[in-house]
């Protein structure tokens, strides 16, 4: 997080705008380091937060 803040501050100081393309309504099905940690949808081995899969292969948060 601090590295991102530093990068954005540095870019702004050099008159470079930053657009952050972040989609908070869904998340990856499989974590990059799957053997070391589970993705958010199976943090404790159960499907806690996911509902259906999106067209991009990510999972939507289940707010119900």
Buried (B, 14 or more C-beta within 10 A) or exposed (E): EEEEEEEBEEEEEEEEEEEEEEEEEBBEBEBEEEEEEBBBBBEEEEEEBBBEEBEEEBBBBEEE
